[in-house]
Amino acid sequence: MRLLVAIAGVSFAVILMLMQIGFAAALYASSVRLHEAMQGEVVLISPLSSYITGMRSFPRVRLYQALGVPGVSSVSALYCGVPSWKNLDTGRNRDIFLLGIDPGQEVLAIPGLNEHRELLRQPDIVFFDRASRPEYGPVADALERGRTVTVEMANRRVTVGGLFRLGTSFGYDGTVITSDLNFLRIMSAHAPEVIEIGLVRLRPGADPRAVRDALDAALAPDVEVLTKRQYIDREVAYWADVTPIGFITTFGAIMGFVVGSVIVYQILFADVTDHLSEYATLKAVGHTDLYLAGVVVSQAVMLAVLGFLPGVGVAHRLYRVTEDATQLPMHLTPQSGLLVLGLTVLMCSMAGMLALRKVRSADPAEIF
């Protein structure tokens, strides 16, 4: 019974650590899915921008100025906004992330978008993310059944002309993509001479960092010039350092480690206490404290392995449930599994070494 309790305690700690690590990985992966889909080696944004749904505008003329820098092949604008979306069934309004692109260019590499993006040239046509939260209504199901889906966005009637798959993040629950002209029709207060993101594509063989430096020197300080990698790292750093979510997930993993350590320590301490006379006998016949430590730590490692296996199985199932419920990318990777296995072995070994203190202080003469 004591063994089963110990395994359950270790498994609980493993599940807690894996879930917190999974949440953190899903946070960072989901926050940059759109960034990774952007077709450009260099990105222009406003220095005042914080994260993807908190973008600030900068003059569109900076894009045209970028064309004069050596190594630049072409540029494209990306408009970002957060209008309201009226649910088809309930009539309730909910904010949704809206992107405006030039339908004549491949601005975003998103499955389902570029195959039919010419449809976006038509007035009031939008594409809807089939991986959006269900609170926006059964848009994908209705469209796949052949129905014409017309909804209200920011008090303007639009028609869903196609579907794509991007997914949600901690910053937005759903995404809609339309043309730059349709974007300005929907977001009527948005000035056409400013944009939120500028994408710069380079000529073959051009060094992104060198072109970034040249653009930074040539453009006004009202625009921040980043390589695509730097832009992705900037977004991740915002969620990890500025928001409390990164701290919370890390703290949760630490608490799982502490809880597991306490449980294993209690189990091993009770076991050592019950067998104190046997340990004293081993000391009396000449075995060293190092040998006794090996006995206890080996027991702790066995508990770590026995508790890790069911913990991984349960966590894998919980990953699938969480991904289905939230549309966040919850993936149990070998790297996270090995990390938690190492932490579990360390956790149990530390607990074993703490429990061993009673053996080290035991005097065979007093015990017998």
Residue, then its C-alpha position, 0 to 999 in steps of 0.5 A: m500500500r505504501l508503494l502504491v501511495a508513493i507511486a501515486g504521489v510521484s505520478f501526480a507531481v509528474i502530471l503537474m510538471l508536464m501540464q505546466i510545461g505543456f501550457a508554457a510551450a503552448l503559450y509560446a508556440s501559439s503566440v507566434r504561429l502567425h509570425e511564422a506564417m509571415q512571408g518576409e525575412v525582415v519585419l517593420i513594426s511600430p516601436l510602441s507595439s506590444y504583442i500581436t493584437g496590441m499592434r500600433s500603427f506606423p506610416r505606410v510610406r516606410l514600406y516604399q522607402a524600404l524598397g530603395v535599400p539594397g537587397v530588398s526585393s518586395v514589400s507588403a503591408l499587413y493591417c491588424g484590428v480587433p472588431s466585433w463579430k456577431n454570433l450566427d446563432t446567439g446574436r452575441n458580439r465577441d471581439i475577433f482578430l482581423l487581418g487585412i492583406d493584399p490578395g495579389q501577394e502571398v503575404l501569409a503561408i497559411p493552409g487554406l488561404n492562398e489557394h483561394r485568396e483571389l476571392l478576397r478581391q470581392p467586396d465584403i468577403v472574408f475568410f474565417d479560421r476553422a480553428s477559432r473558438p466555438e463562441y463565434g458560432p458554427v461558421a465552418d460547419a455551415l459553410e461546409r454544408g453549402r450554406t451562405v454565411t453572412v455575419e456582422m463585423a463592426n456593424r457591417r455585413v460580410t460574407v464568409g467566402g472560405l476557411f483556413r486553419l491557424g488556431t487560437s492563442f492567449g491573445y486571440d480566440g479567433t481570426v478573420i482574414t480579408s483584403d486590405l480594401n475590405f479591412l478598411r471598409i470594416m474598420s472604417a476609423h482606420a486611416p489607410e495611410v498607416i499600417e501595423i506590420g510591414l513585411v520585407r522580402l529579400r533578394p536571393g543571397a541577401d543577408p537578413r541581418a545586414v539588410r535589417d541594419a541598412l533599413d534601420a539606418a535608412l528609415a525614421p525612428d518611428v519604425e522598428v526594424l527586426t529580422k523575422r527571428q527577432y520578431i518571433d523572439r520579441e513576441v515570446a519575450y513579451w509573454a514570458d517576461v511582461t505578462p504573468i502567464g510565463f511566471i505562473t506556468t514556471f511557478g506551477a512546475i516548481m510547485g509540482f516538484v516541491v509537492g512530489s519531493v514532500i510526498v516521496y520524503q514522507i514515504l521514504f522517511a517512514d520506510v527508513t524508520d520502520h527498518l532502522s534496526e536493519y540499517a543499524t545492523l548494516k552499519a554495525v557489520g561495517h557498511t559505510d554511510l555511502y553504501l546505505a545512501g546507495v540503498v535509499v537512493s536506489q529505492a528513490v530512483m525506482l519510485a521515480v521511474l515507477g511513478f513517471l510512467p503512469g504520469v506520462g500516460v495520464a498527462h498525454r491524455l490530458y494534453r489531448v483533452t486540453e487541445d480539443a477544448t482550447q485549440l492550443p498546440m499541446h504536444l508532449t515532446p521527447q524533450s519535455g518528457l526527458l526534462v520531467l524524468g530528470l526532474t523526477v529522479l532528482m526530486c526523489s533522490m533529494a527526498g531520499m537523501l533527506a530521509l537518510r539523515k536518520v540512518r546517518s545519526a543512528d547509533p547501533a549501540e543505542i538501537f540495540 
